[in-house]
Structures are given as structure tokens and as C-alpha cells.
């Protein structure tokens, strides 16, 4: 049975999509030979004579993949890819370590001692950035082994690696003692062929998920799940490829530097927050945290894992920010840039949010709180439609989404809104940035307490201010955010 490591269906971590096959020239539709691809995978991995019940994910990983621990993450990589794509592996491992250091930066104002964990991070990061993995591809019986063992890492590195996994996995920086420590498993698929073969294998392995995984749109997916292992592709499918061409690919960083690392960090940091806060925290709140972490780390957010994915995923509502896909898969990069993506999130989407707020001023004649009004545009671009806060918390749960013609821009607005609000909460919600960051660190720590309800934590940290209210009034945090937004250029 396919399982997820958590119970939530994240907005940005999309594992599967139900989509129609793309048509070819003429009226003929050629689909992927899913069963053949799966059987080819079995042959390549020494499983040709096996039935699904005889095969475990761990056995597959132990045969043809190497792994290593980087804090909370256990990262798997195909042995065959070490010689040609070892640079990508190093960049990904380094990015995951840097992301966890960024989380430490967020929680540091709470005052907990971080000396040991930061020293261990420095040790492991230094080794990762200097490691030479190509030789590991030629080592006999390398499958299933940790890179630190294969590459004879110094004892100081292996000891730091172990301590780091324990400390970060328990959530000690947030005052937690989670047991067992988190082990978030990630498999990096360097090529489109390897990724699609893994997807088809999972459809063969699990009868329950065959109808979901054996669809022709997998040629464009960017992630899927194998039990509790998230598979992430390191290549886009090229635009306009034939429906049955699943092998051609383009490196994520070819056109957009650091997008590979950004996408990995956004997906993976979401899993960290999901693990720490569980289903008590709405998925879009977690998504907003992940977005801000990427921007803090890279200075921008140029990924394609949420917002307007051009109708390729089904809409849903959440009590933090509405809109997003339920458990499904996100597709490769869409080349169309919306107004929301022009700046790549470098300003946390504040500029375009303010423009939307200006356009919405007075559009809804019945709206009493004029700062709560926003305008979203139709797909054709010639019409506007009024939408209004609250977009946060339980107060937003009953709001109706705009007509379908405006759904894309609305999804993009919500994506920017959740990112900008959490940035404001972290850095602008107090008269001094230091005070805002101290409160935000306390918020992260208190949210990790499984005995508390999500919305009850905000008044406890922010002098009695609720997350939001039905009017998004200035007594609430959302209302204060709207006032701040109205003063931005």
C-alpha cells in the first residue's frame, strides 16, 4: 500500500495528478506504455521474476541507490547517476543543510543554545561541499550504503552527521523532544527517464495506486511518492514533447539558476514544518513558511509548485489561505509568466499585492473594510472581480471562490498573500524588527506543542490579537497586515 509520511495533503507538495493524455499530430493519441516501462525497471533492478508482494521499497533502494543523512533528511541517489550528476547531488545536499540552518536562524531569537548543532552543521556542510562522489559509482556493493562510509569520511564528520540527525530530528531547536527523531526520506531522480520509470514501478507495485500513477501526464510530473519516500525529479520535461516521450529532459537550472535547489528546498522544508506541526497547522500556513524560507535562502522564489498551475490541479479550500490542490501531482514548469511572478518573489510579492489591493478599492460597494478588498483578473486579462479578506483562519472558511475565469489569478494572489503575511508576521508585526522576530520564534515554538489549537497560539504571542476575524479588522493580525500593506508603494 502506498503511504505518505504525514496525514496532510500539502498545497505545494503534490504527489499525483489525474490528467488526460495530450493529443499528438492528427487525431491519434499515443499513450505511455506504463506496464512495459515498469517491467523494464524491474529487469534493470534485478526484480524481473518478482511479484509486487515480494518487493519492498527498501530492497530497491538497497540494491541500486546510495544514501546519506543530512539533518532531518535521508537522501537517496541512483548509483548510476553518481558519475555524471554528482554535482547536482552535492548542490542538493548542501541546499538541504543550508535550509535547516535557516530554520535555526528563525528560531534563534527564542534564546535556545544552538552552539553544538551549528558546529555539527558546519562540519557536515564542509564535507558535503568538498566530497568527490564519482568514484563511488565504481565501488562494488555500494547499494544501500551511506556516502560517508563509501567515501571514507573522517570520524569527526560521521559523528557530527549522527548528532545532527538526532538533534534536528527531535526538534531540539524548538524545545521539542520528538521520538523517534524525524527521518524524512527523499529520492533524487537525475533524469526524466529515471523519474518516470520510478512512477511506473510504483503503479506496478501498488494496485491501489495504479489508476493514479499509470496516466500519461506522468511524463510532465515533477514529484511522486514511493511509500514514505518522496521522489523529486531534477529535470523538467521539455515543452511540446510527444506524449509518449518520457525520456527527454532539461536540467532545472539550465534556464533559471538555482531553481533546482529552490524547488527541492520548498518541497523539503514544507515536510519539515509538516512534521513539526502536524495537521493542526493548515497546509497553506506551512506552505507560506516554506516559501519564505526559500526566499531567505536564495533571495527569490522561482519555483512552480503552487499558485496558478493553469488548471492542471483541482481547487480546494483551507482555513488559512484558500486554494490549492489536494493530494495530486504538480507538473513541470509552465513558461507563461503572470504578473505575480515577474519579480520572482524577491519582495515577498508585496508590490503586486498592493496593486491588487488598489484595484480592489471600492470594487465591492458593500465592503465596509476597504483595505480588505482586492481585485483579481480574468484569464483573458480584460475583466476584474472583487475578492475580500479575511483569507486567514477560520474566519475565511465560508468565503466563496471567484468564478472559474478568475481562478488562476486568485490562486496566484493567495500564493503571494500567504508569503507576504508570514514575512510581515516575522519581520514587520512589531514596531522593531527584533521584537517581531522574537515573537515569531515564540510562535514557532508554541505551535509545536501538540496540545494547543492552531489559532489559540496567536493571541498568546501577539498581545491578545487573533489571527483574523470576519471583517479582517485592525484588531486582528490580518487586519494589521492589511493596514501595513496599504502603506507600501
Buried (B, 14 or more C-beta within 10 A) or exposed (E): EBEBBBEBBBBBBBBBBEBEBBEEEEEEEBBBBBEEBBBBBBEEBEBEEEEEEEBEBEBBBBBBBBBBBBBBBBBBBBBBBBEEBBEBBBBBBBBBBBBBBBBBBBBBBBEBEBEEBBEBBEBBBBBBEEBEBEEBBEBEEBBBBBBBBBBEBEEEBBEBBBBBBBBBBBBBBBBBEBEEBBBBBBBBBBBBBBBBBBBBBBBBBBEEBBEBBBBBBBBBBBBBBBBBBBBBBBBBBEEEBEBBBBBBBBBBBEEBEBBBBBBBBBBBBBBBBBBBBBEBBBBBBBBBBBBBBBBBBBEBBBBBBBBBBEEBBEBBBBBBBBBBBBBBBBBBBBEEEBBBBEBBBBBBBBBBBBEBBEBBBEBBEEBEBBBBBBBBBBBEEEEBBBBBBBBBBBBBEEBEBBEEBBBBBBBBBBBBBBBBBBBBBBBBBBEEEEEBBBBBBBBBBBBBEEEEEBBEBBBEBBEEBBBBBBBBBBEBBBBBBBEBBEEEE
